[in-house]
Amino acid sequence: MAYKIKVCCLLLVLLKLVSNLQNCAHAAPQVPCFFIFGDSLADSGNNNNLVTAAKANYRPYGIDFPNGTTGRFTNGRTVVDIIGELLGFNQFIPPFATARGRDILVGVNYGSGAAGIRDESGRQLGDRISLNEQLQNHAATLSRLTQLLGTKQAAENYLNKCLYYVSLGSNDYLNNYFMPSNYTTSRLYTPDQYAKVLIDQYSQQIKLLYLLGARKIALPGLGAIGSIPYSFSTLCRNNLSCVTNINNAVLPFNAGLVSLVDQLNRELNDARFIYLNSTGMSSGDPSVLGFRVVDVGCCPARSDGQCIQDSTPCQNRTEYVFWDAIHPTEALNQFTARRSYNAFLPSDAYPTDISHLIS
């Protein structure tokens, strides 16, 4: 009986969030702009013209997206697309690669497939725009905003009111630490030491973002990346202890990110930082949300985990957690985005969720 009540409560909360999403779509945006830094989970086309295997500008990617194939690494909308809708934006935030003129007034998406906190992460896949380069691009955006708004002070005042979403780190593990044939990090550092190295660098990068005008910053943690189909089948070759090792390795990174949020909120008291618990959101029984397939992606995948070009994906996409062997389906992205915006459990966000961060 208790289980049934819990399921019913969860469904009621999700229905409420759907209603909120519909209401937001007809209201003025809750923030003037939304800036996104990230990897393939956020990329909306920045990698399309790069020399890299980490690009998704081909079918079946985008099969359920209103504009078709755009470079998004999923079948439909990404988490940040849906957060943008929850914020009240009636358009998708433009990628830096194509944002022109006054487009940047609503924000910019700098996300790049294979990007990491460390510059070298993902290099075996080809070109990518690391977080350091994304920050350089944001500095260029600040210059463009200064021209649009008249003064640097006016531009910074404008940015102070915007939401920033910064989500990196997965490639520093999947496409760095756990690829010992390509990178030396796993020989140089224990998982605890590596997490500290990453958090130390991330801290400096986020402080630079603060200097560039950011005052409301959401920092998602890493999910259970050992449990994605790519890790299980390719990195671990179906070895469950390997899966556990990868999942355990990212735990000190997440713990360090929570501590960093506390530190930044103390040191930069005119700004607000929050942590989003990606691992916690993805735990629990997926069948409660209608997911039936959790161990393989919806589309046939290449050896690097991405969809085979022009392959035929599954028809029952809302029942799949994963779109390819790495990236979630839009169905899961909706769930993650809504819990990030309006926490379902107290553990979903710390010290608060996005809706309270921007209030």
C-alpha positions in Angstrom: 0.0 0.0 0.0 2.8 2.4 0.9 4.5 1.7 -2.4 1.3 2.5 -4.3 0.8 5.8 -2.4 4.4 6.8 -3.2 3.8 6.1 -6.9 0.6 8.1 -6.9 2.3 11.0 -5.2 5.1 10.9 -7.7 2.7 10.9 -10.6 0.8 13.8 -9.1 4.0 15.8 -8.7 4.9 15.1 -12.3 1.4 16.2 -13.5 1.9 19.4 -11.5 5.3 20.0 -13.1 3.8 19.4 -16.6 1.1 22.1 -15.7 3.9 24.4 -14.6 5.7 23.8 -17.9 2.6 24.7 -19.9 2.0 27.8 -17.8 5.6 29.0 -18.1 5.4 28.7 -21.9 2.8 31.5 -21.9 4.5 33.8 -19.4 7.4 36.2 -19.6 10.8 34.6 -18.9 11.6 34.4 -15.2 15.2 35.6 -16.0 16.3 37.8 -18.9 18.8 35.2 -20.2 20.1 31.7 -19.8 23.8 30.7 -20.3 24.8 27.1 -20.7 28.2 25.5 -20.4 28.6 21.8 -20.8 29.4 18.7 -22.9 27.3 16.6 -25.2 24.4 16.5 -22.8 24.0 20.2 -23.6 25.5 20.6 -27.1 22.9 22.0 -29.5 25.1 22.3 -32.6 28.4 23.8 -31.5 30.3 20.7 -32.7 28.6 20.5 -36.1 31.5 22.1 -38.1 34.3 20.8 -36.0 36.6 17.9 -37.1 35.4 15.4 -34.6 33.6 12.1 -34.1 31.7 13.8 -31.3 28.9 15.4 -33.3 25.2 14.5 -33.7 24.2 16.4 -36.8 22.8 13.3 -38.6 19.8 11.1 -38.4 18.4 9.5 -36.3 19.5 12.3 -33.8 16.7 14.8 -33.6 14.0 12.5 -34.8 11.6 13.9 -32.2 12.9 17.4 -32.1 10.7 20.2 -33.6 13.5 21.4 -35.9 14.8 18.0 -36.8 18.5 17.2 -36.6 20.4 20.1 -35.1 23.4 18.5 -33.3 21.7 17.6 -30.1 22.8 14.2 -28.8 19.3 12.8 -28.2 16.1 12.1 -30.0 14.4 15.4 -28.9 15.0 18.1 -26.4 18.0 18.2 -23.9 17.7 18.9 -20.2 18.7 22.5 -20.8 16.1 22.9 -23.6 13.4 21.8 -21.1 14.8 24.0 -18.3 14.7 26.9 -20.8 11.0 26.2 -21.4 10.4 26.0 -17.6 12.0 29.4 -17.3 9.5 30.8 -19.7 11.6 31.2 -22.9 9.6 30.7 -26.1 12.6 29.9 -28.1 15.6 27.5 -27.6 18.8 29.2 -26.4 21.0 29.6 -29.5 24.4 27.8 -29.7 27.4 30.0 -29.7 28.4 28.8 -33.2 25.3 30.4 -34.8 24.2 33.1 -32.3 24.2 36.5 -34.1 23.3 40.1 -33.2 20.6 40.4 -30.6 20.2 36.6 -30.4 22.6 36.7 -27.4 20.2 38.8 -25.3 18.3 35.6 -24.4 21.6 33.8 -23.6 24.0 31.4 -25.3 24.6 27.7 -25.3 28.4 27.0 -25.3 28.0 23.2 -24.8 30.4 21.0 -26.8 30.4 17.2 -27.2 33.5 15.6 -25.6 34.4 18.8 -23.7 35.8 18.5 -20.2 37.1 20.5 -17.3 40.6 19.5 -18.4 41.6 20.7 -21.8 42.8 17.3 -23.0 39.7 15.3 -22.1 38.0 13.9 -25.2 40.9 14.6 -27.6 40.9 11.1 -29.0 37.5 11.9 -30.6 38.9 15.1 -32.3 38.2 18.8 -31.9 36.0 20.0 -29.0 35.4 23.2 -27.1 36.8 22.7 -23.5 35.4 24.6 -20.6 38.4 27.0 -20.7 37.5 27.7 -24.4 33.8 28.1 -23.5 34.8 30.7 -21.0 36.7 32.5 -23.6 33.6 32.4 -25.8 31.6 33.9 -23.0 34.1 36.7 -22.6 33.5 37.4 -26.4 29.8 37.4 -25.7 30.3 39.9 -22.9 32.1 42.2 -25.4 29.2 41.8 -27.8 26.7 42.6 -25.1 28.6 45.7 -24.1 28.2 46.9 -27.7 24.5 46.1 -27.7 23.8 47.7 -24.3 26.2 50.6 -24.4 28.6 50.1 -21.5 30.4 47.2 -19.8 28.6 48.0 -16.6 25.2 47.8 -18.3 26.2 44.4 -19.7 27.4 43.1 -16.4 24.2 44.3 -14.6 22.2 42.4 -17.3 24.3 39.2 -16.8 23.9 39.4 -13.0 20.2 38.6 -13.4 20.6 35.6 -15.7 20.7 31.9 -14.9 24.0 30.0 -15.6 24.0 26.2 -15.9 27.5 24.6 -15.8 27.6 20.9 -16.3 31.0 19.2 -17.0 33.1 16.4 -15.7 31.8 13.2 -17.4 34.4 13.3 -20.1 37.1 13.9 -17.6 36.3 10.3 -16.5 34.9 8.5 -19.5 37.2 10.1 -22.1 40.2 10.6 -19.9 40.7 8.8 -16.5 39.1 5.5 -17.6 41.0 5.4 -20.9 44.5 4.5 -19.7 45.7 3.7 -23.2 45.1 7.4 -24.2 45.7 9.3 -21.0 48.0 9.1 -18.0 45.7 10.5 -15.3 44.7 7.1 -13.8 48.4 6.3 -13.3 49.1 9.7 -11.8 46.2 10.0 -9.4 44.0 7.8 -7.2 40.2 8.5 -7.7 40.2 10.8 -4.6 43.3 12.7 -5.8 41.8 13.1 -9.3 38.5 14.4 -8.0 40.4 17.0 -6.0 42.5 18.0 -9.1 39.2 18.4 -11.1 37.4 20.3 -8.4 40.4 22.7 -7.8 40.5 23.5 -11.5 36.7 23.7 -11.7 36.7 26.2 -8.8 39.0 28.5 -10.7 36.9 28.3 -13.8 33.7 29.1 -12.0 35.3 32.0 -10.3 36.3 33.3 -13.7 32.7 33.0 -14.7 31.8 35.1 -11.7 34.2 37.7 -12.9 32.5 37.7 -16.2 29.2 38.6 -14.6 27.6 35.3 -13.4 25.7 35.5 -10.1 23.1 32.7 -10.3 24.9 29.4 -11.0 23.6 25.9 -11.1 26.2 23.1 -10.9 24.9 19.6 -11.7 26.9 16.7 -10.3 27.8 13.6 -12.3 25.4 10.7 -12.8 26.1 7.0 -12.4 28.3 7.0 -15.5 29.5 3.5 -14.9 25.9 2.3 -15.5 25.4 3.8 -19.0 25.4 1.1 -21.8 28.7 2.4 -23.2 30.5 1.9 -19.9 29.0 -1.5 -19.3 29.6 -3.0 -22.8 32.8 -1.1 -24.0 34.8 0.2 -21.0 33.9 -2.7 -18.7 33.2 -5.4 -21.2 30.2 -6.6 -19.0 32.3 -6.7 -15.8 30.1 -5.6 -13.0 33.0 -4.8 -10.6 34.3 -2.4 -13.2 30.9 -0.7 -13.4 31.0 -0.3 -9.6 34.5 1.1 -9.7 33.5 3.8 -12.3 30.4 4.8 -10.3 32.4 4.9 -7.1 35.2 7.0 -8.7 32.9 9.9 -9.4 31.4 10.0 -5.9 34.3 12.1 -4.4 33.9 14.5 -7.4 30.2 15.0 -6.4 31.1 15.4 -2.8 33.7 17.9 -3.7 31.2 19.9 -5.8 28.8 20.1 -2.8 31.7 21.5 -0.7 32.6 23.9 -3.5 29.0 25.2 -3.6 29.3 25.9 0.2 32.7 27.6 -0.2 31.6 29.8 -3.2 28.4 30.8 -1.4 30.5 31.9 1.6 33.3 33.7 -0.4 31.1 35.3 -3.1 28.2 36.4 -1.1 26.7 38.6 -3.8 26.2 35.4 -5.9 24.3 32.2 -5.3 25.4 28.7 -6.2 23.4 25.4 -6.1 24.3 21.7 -6.6 21.9 19.5 -8.6 22.1 15.8 -7.5 22.1 14.0 -10.9 22.9 10.6 -9.3 20.1 10.9 -6.8 17.5 11.9 -9.4 18.4 8.8 -11.5 18.2 6.4 -8.6 15.1 4.4 -7.8 12.8 2.1 -9.8 12.7 3.4 -13.5 9.5 1.4 -14.2 7.6 3.8 -11.9 8.1 6.4 -14.6 7.2 4.1 -17.4 10.7 3.1 -18.5 11.1 -0.5 -19.5 14.6 -0.6 -21.1 17.6 0.6 -19.1 20.5 -1.4 -20.3 20.7 -0.6 -24.1 20.1 2.5 -26.2 17.2 3.1 -28.5 19.3 3.4 -31.6 22.0 1.0 -32.8 25.3 2.4 -31.6 28.9 2.6 -33.0 31.8 1.5 -30.9 32.2 5.0 -29.4 28.6 4.9 -28.2 26.9 7.2 -30.7 24.1 6.2 -33.1 25.0 4.6 -36.4 24.2 7.1 -39.1 20.7 6.7 -40.7 20.0 3.6 -38.5 16.5 2.8 -37.4 15.8 3.5 -33.8 13.2 1.9 -31.5 9.6 2.9 -31.8 8.7 3.0 -28.1 11.2 5.7 -27.3 9.4 6.9 -24.1 10.1 3.5 -22.6 13.9 3.8 -23.0 16.2 5.5 -20.6 19.0 5.8 -23.1 18.9 7.1 -26.7 22.3 5.9 -27.8 24.8 4.1 -25.6 25.7 7.3 -23.7 23.0 9.9 -23.8 19.5 9.9 -22.3 16.3 10.0 -24.3 14.1 13.1 -24.2 11.8 11.2 -21.9 14.5 11.0 -19.2 15.6 14.5 -19.9 12.1 15.8 -19.1 12.2 14.1 -15.7 15.7 15.4 -14.9 14.9 18.9 -16.0 11.7 19.2 -14.0 13.4 17.9 -10.8 16.3 20.3 -11.3 13.9 23.2 -11.7 11.5 22.2 -9.0 12.9 19.5 -6.6 10.7 16.5 -5.9 12.9 15.4 -3.0 15.0 17.5 -0.7 18.1 15.6 -1.9 17.5 16.6 -5.5 19.1 20.1 -5.1 21.3 21.8 -2.5 20.8 24.3 -0.9 17.8 24.9 -3.2 16.5 24.2 -6.7 16.6 26.3 -9.8 13.1 27.8 -9.3 14.3 29.2 -5.9 17.8 30.2 -7.2 16.2 32.6 -9.6 13.5 34.0 -7.3 
